Every structure is written in C-alpha cells, then in structure tokens.
Amino acid sequence: MLFRSGDAAFQRKCITKMENVARNDGRTVLFVSHQMSAVRRLCTHGLYLEDGQADGIISVPDAIQRYNALPERMSYSVTFPSQNLPVEIRSVECLTPPTYGEELRVQIELFATQPLRQVSVGMGFDSQEGHRVLTLDCDNASSLIDLPAGRSFVELSLPFNPLSPTSYSCTVGILQGLHPLDIRHNFTHWDVIAGPRDTNSERGAAGCRPVVKTTVKAAELLCKTPLY
C-alpha cells in the first residue's frame, strides 16, 4: 500500500485501519512510506530498497537506520537573491540533517551595509496545516545581538530537536524591535527524519519556543559572541 495523500486526520484514520487489518484480520500489509514513525508503528519486518534492489528481509530498526544513513535526500541549504536592502538574509542552512531527538543547528547568513545593534534573528517551523509549531530566535532569552557591517553568520542551535518526523514549512527573519528588516516567508519545506531515539509514534507537534544557543560571527572570523 502506498500511503501519501490526505490531511493529518485522514492519515491517522488510514494508519489505524491498516493496523487493525494486519493485526486482527491476519492479513499481510505491504506499507511503503518515507514516514519512519509510521513504519515503526505498523511494521514487524523491513525490506530496504536502494536503486530498485533489496538484499532480503531485515528488522525494522535496521531498515530505518539504513534509510537515515543515506546521503541527504533533499537540500537543507537555501540561497536568496539580493534585494539591495540595508540588511538582508543571504542564505539559510541546516548544519545537521533535522532529526527528531538529535541536535538541531541552523546557520543564517546575513549581509549588512553598516553595523546594527540590538537585532533579533529567528526561524519558524509551520505544520502542513499552517500552524507554527516551533520558533528558534535569539531574543527569547532577552539576548538581542549586534551585527558587524558586511557578511556575518548567526547559528541557532537546540540540543534536542522536538519536531515530529514529517514535513515543515520554514520562515526566517531579522527584526529590530518590532520593525522587520528582512523576512522570507515559507521559503522552503524541510523534512524532519526519525532518529534512534524516535520510539513514540504518537508524539505530537512541538508547539514550543525554547531558549536556543546563539552564536554570531563575522565572515572574517573577527567577531564570535556566544549568547544564551
């Protein structure tokens, strides 16, 4: 069975139905999916395919581990064209593949025509239904940052990624007070993948704005200020 479409409620209904058919009716269900939490919930054996080839039946944890060990299946780096603004976002990169339960590190490249003081840089993750489920920003701990003129990089990191394995729409922005200096709405979709600590297939969306570690450095590596 190929399981792809439908909203979240419909998908949950389908998964529950397949689970009941497999366990209660004694039927064999072939489940094909990139959603590792659903694979972990539904399947008792795994068949890992790569380039159309399979090397036999393996355990579900082994299949998930091999899937996650593949080279990146999608790009986690986005570059923006210049808009000739006084300060603008040039690129966003997830330095580690976004994996549930693992460290999450996002690097944002900025360019400013002159030094800026007391600015906030952040990134938001929205569910497929359009709800904000996670916000990473440096001012949540009252730690606004100063940017040098020229290129600089802001890294936002969390020791534990709370996002459930699925696809999220991403927005990034830089503000000074309540004034937005540059915002890129829904600039990409990133898939969060299942990790070795992903054991709860019923976990909900993160729905949080945690305190993140923020590091700022100039392109010339002359300025490096850790903020918490």
C-alpha positions in Angstrom: 0.0 0.0 0.0 1.4 3.4 -1.0 0.4 6.0 1.6 0.9 9.6 0.6 -2.1 11.9 0.4 -4.8 13.2 2.7 -4.8 15.6 5.7 -3.4 14.6 9.2 -6.8 13.3 10.5 -7.3 11.2 7.3 -3.8 9.8 7.6 -4.3 8.8 11.2 -7.6 7.1 10.3 -5.8 5.1 7.5 -2.9 4.0 9.6 -5.3 2.8 12.4 -7.3 0.9 9.8 -4.2 -0.8 8.3 -3.0 -1.6 11.8 -6.3 -3.3 12.6 -6.4 -5.2 9.3 -2.8 -6.5 9.8 -3.2 -7.5 13.5 -6.8 -8.6 13.7 -7.6 -10.0 10.3 -4.4 -11.9 9.8 -3.6 -10.2 6.5 -0.2 -9.1 5.2 0.0 -5.3 4.5 2.8 -4.0 2.4 3.4 -0.5 3.6 5.7 1.9 1.6 6.5 5.2 3.2 9.1 7.8 4.0 7.4 8.4 7.4 9.7 6.5 9.7 7.4 6.8 12.8 4.5 5.2 10.8 6.9 2.4 9.6 8.0 1.8 13.2 4.4 1.6 14.4 2.9 -0.6 11.6 5.7 -2.9 10.5 7.2 -6.0 12.1 9.7 -6.6 9.3 11.6 -4.3 6.9 12.5 -4.6 3.2 15.0 -1.8 2.3 15.2 -0.8 -1.3 18.1 1.2 -2.9 18.3 1.7 -6.6 15.5 -0.8 -7.1 17.4 -3.5 -5.3 16.7 -5.3 -2.0 19.0 -7.6 -0.1 16.4 -9.5 1.9 14.1 -9.1 4.9 15.7 -7.2 7.8 14.5 -5.8 11.1 12.5 -2.5 11.2 15.2 -0.7 13.3 17.9 -1.8 10.8 15.8 -0.6 7.8 15.3 2.8 9.5 19.0 3.1 10.3 20.0 2.3 6.7 17.4 4.8 5.4 18.6 7.6 7.7 22.3 6.9 6.8 21.7 7.7 3.1 23.2 10.9 1.7 20.8 13.8 2.1 17.6 13.1 0.2 16.9 16.8 0.0 18.7 20.0 0.2 18.9 21.7 3.6 20.5 24.8 2.2 18.8 27.7 0.5 20.4 30.8 -1.0 18.4 34.0 -1.7 18.9 36.6 -4.4 19.9 40.0 -3.1 17.2 42.6 -2.7 19.6 45.5 -2.1 18.3 46.1 1.4 20.3 47.7 4.2 20.4 44.3 5.9 19.2 41.1 4.3 19.2 37.4 4.7 21.5 35.8 2.1 21.2 32.1 2.9 19.9 29.5 5.4 21.4 26.1 6.0 20.6 23.3 8.4 24.1 22.2 9.5 22.8 18.8 10.7 20.0 16.9 8.9 16.9 17.7 11.0 16.4 14.6 13.0 13.9 14.1 15.9 15.7 13.8 19.2 19.1 15.0 17.9 20.8 18.3 17.9 19.3 20.9 15.6 21.7 23.6 14.2 20.6 26.3 11.7 23.0 28.8 10.2 21.7 32.1 8.8 23.9 34.2 6.6 23.3 38.0 6.7 24.7 41.0 5.0 24.5 44.5 6.4 25.7 47.7 4.8 26.5 49.1 8.3 26.8 47.8 11.8 23.5 47.1 13.5 22.7 46.9 17.2 20.0 45.0 19.2 18.5 42.9 16.4 16.7 39.6 16.6 17.2 36.8 14.2 14.9 33.8 14.1 13.4 30.9 12.2 9.9 29.4 12.4 8.6 25.9 11.5 5.0 25.5 10.5 3.0 22.3 10.2 1.4 21.2 7.0 -1.9 22.7 8.3 -0.1 26.1 8.6 0.3 26.2 12.4 3.5 27.4 14.0 4.9 24.5 16.0 8.5 25.6 16.7 10.3 29.0 16.8 14.0 29.4 17.1 15.0 33.0 17.9 17.8 34.7 19.8 15.7 37.2 21.7 13.6 34.6 23.6 16.2 34.8 26.4 16.4 38.6 26.1 19.7 38.3 24.1 19.5 40.7 21.2 22.6 40.7 19.1 24.8 43.2 17.4 25.9 42.6 13.8 29.0 43.9 12.1 29.0 45.5 8.6 29.4 43.1 5.8 28.7 39.3 5.9 28.0 37.6 9.2 26.6 34.3 10.3 24.1 33.6 13.1 23.8 30.0 14.3 20.8 28.9 16.3 21.0 25.5 18.0 19.0 23.2 20.2 20.4 20.1 21.9 17.2 18.2 21.3 15.0 18.6 18.2 11.4 18.2 19.4 9.8 18.2 15.9 7.9 15.0 14.9 9.2 13.4 11.7 7.2 15.0 8.8 7.5 18.0 6.5 7.5 21.6 7.8 7.3 25.0 6.0 10.1 27.3 7.1 10.2 31.1 7.6 13.3 33.1 8.5 13.5 36.8 9.6 15.6 39.6 11.1 13.9 42.3 13.2 14.9 45.4 15.1 12.4 46.0 17.8 9.0 45.5 16.1 10.4 46.5 12.7 11.0 43.7 10.2 14.3 44.3 8.3 14.0 41.2 6.1 11.6 38.2 6.3 11.4 35.2 3.9 8.1 33.6 4.4 7.7 29.9 3.7 10.9 29.8 1.7 11.3 26.0 1.7 9.9 22.8 3.1 12.3 20.7 5.3 11.6 17.0 6.2 12.4 16.1 9.8 13.5 12.4 9.8 13.2 9.8 12.5 16.2 9.2 14.8 17.5 6.5 17.1 15.5 8.0 20.0 12.3 8.1 17.9 10.2 5.5 19.8 6.9 7.3 20.2 4.9 7.2 17.0 2.0 9.2 18.7 4.1 12.2 19.7 2.5 15.5 18.9 4.0 18.6 17.3 6.5 20.6 19.3 4.3 23.7 19.9 7.1 25.5 21.7 9.5 28.4 21.6 12.6 27.1 23.5 15.6 29.0 24.6 18.3 28.4 21.9 22.0 28.9 21.9 23.0 31.7 19.6 26.5 32.3 18.1 27.3 35.3 15.9 30.5 35.6 13.8 31.7 37.9 11.1 32.7 36.4 7.8 36.3 37.3 8.6 36.0 35.5 11.9 36.9 38.7 13.8 33.7 38.5 16.0 32.4 35.5 17.8 29.9 36.1 20.6 28.0 33.2 22.3 24.7 34.3 23.5 22.2 32.3 25.6 
